[in-house]
């Protein structure tokens, strides 16, 4: 395979393993990775902070991509609807310095339900001097940006449960989550209790997952406004028959 002389974009973990590179020397940090905006008022904008932990200047560009809701979450459309604005869209960050990028909603304030976007923080390639290595590590970080209607709160509830199978064939609980309002919500901003019973009603398994543990196992668990989503939980159950009950309690 012929490599581009100036750059190679690849998965960071694979490059670390292949080339033995240090994450401390070749990294940038992006915070936060989830932004919740509103259509008006002070909540229309928030900042993304990018820190350069490289030992050289870091050129970055922020790109916007609209997302569509699906039964499994969200799907990138590859298009920018023009409803978000970023100031500045590009910057050159010096070693050890931080840059603030302001993300603002500039679309229609009268949206029917939440809208979702990816903002990609992309490291740009630089011109390499002759005789230096022709491989550059280019980092991309995706920030989930969601915009909800003003004054509307999510209302998540469990509407169905089942015993499903994971990729290895082991029994795991699957839940169906419905959001009754136009504003998006997150399973990771609450507590989820899972209980399995056998055919005779004997309890076989009980697990309660708080927000941080949910975030580690299933991610943020985004449920869009008016969306019904099936979520497979990575909890191996004792057996494949019986029934599963689930209860979700949002954080106060």
Secondary structure, 3 states (H helix, E strand, C coil): CCCCCCCECCCHHHHHHHHCCCCCCCCEEEECCEEEEECCHHHHEEEEEEEECCCCCEEEEEEEEEEEEECCEEEECCCCCCCEEEECCEEEECCCCEEEEEEEECCCCCCCCCEEEEEEEEECCCCCCCCCCCCCECCEEEEEEEEECCCCCCCEEEEEEEEEECCCCCEEEEEEEEECCCCCEEHHHEEEEEEEECCCCCEEEEEEECHHHHHHHHCCCEECCCCEEEEEEEEECCCCCCEEEEEEEECC
